[in-house]
Amino acid sequence: MEPSADVDKAIARCSGTFSTLTLFETHLSIDRSQFICDVHEVVFRSHPIRKSRIELSEITDLGLTASMALPPLFVIRFAGCSQLTGSILHDAILENVHMLSFIDNRPFYALYHELECMISARRRPADPETVSAGRRPFRSFP
């Protein structure tokens, strides 16, 4: 069986507690564990999203939220994304959230750095002449 084209283009991949996060050239993919989704569906009577695909061009913000007992959550924000509810177990199954691992998160931080570089390269810095033309001169007060 041939590997799919998406697997060949994967830049970075890391596994967390509930899901696997994969960075591609154009998008970010979150694949949640089948077992965890099944348990969450039975216990909380919800229908968690098992696979998410987030286009890099749509990402507006990246963040980490800490918890006392569980690993941190990596939250990707974009227009129309789900908002955090405050319940770690519910938030970990949202389509724009990835829960880090209990043990080793070095692959995640490498992926996070690469993702930040890709997003910042997409946003071109403003022309210095345009920025200085829009600024008012500094005034000092006695």
Rosetta blueprint (number, residue, H / E / L):
1 M L
2 E L
3 P L
4 S L
5 A H
6 D H
7 V H
8 D H
9 K L
10 A L
11 I L
12 A E
13 R E
14 C E
15 S E
16 G L
17 T L
18 F L
19 S E
20 T E
21 L E
22 T E
23 L E
24 F L
25 E L
26 T L
27 H E
28 L E
29 S E
30 I E
31 D E
32 R E
33 S L
34 Q H
35 F H
36 I H
37 C H
38 D H
39 V H
40 H H
41 E H
42 V H
43 V H
44 F H
45 R L
46 S L
47 H L
48 P L
49 I L
50 R L
51 K E
52 S E
53 R E
54 I E
55 E E
56 L H
57 S H
58 E H
59 I E
60 T E
61 D E
62 L E
63 G E
64 L E
65 T E
66 A L
67 S L
68 M L
69 A L
70 L L
71 P L
72 P L
73 L E
74 F E
75 V E
76 I E
77 R E
78 F E
79 A L
80 G L
81 C L
82 S L
83 Q L
84 L L
85 T L
86 G L
87 S L
88 I H
89 L H
90 H H
91 D H
92 A L
93 I L
94 L L
95 E L
96 N L
97 V E
98 H E
99 M E
100 L L
101 S L
102 F L
103 I L
104 D L
105 N L
106 R H
107 P H
108 F H
109 Y H
110 A H
111 L H
112 Y H
113 H H
114 E H
115 L H
116 E H
117 C H
118 M H
119 I H
120 S H
121 A H
122 R H
123 R L
124 R L
125 P L
126 A L
127 D L
128 P H
129 E H
130 T H
131 V H
132 S H
133 A H
134 G H
135 R L
136 R L
137 P L
138 F L
139 R L
140 S L
141 F L
142 P L
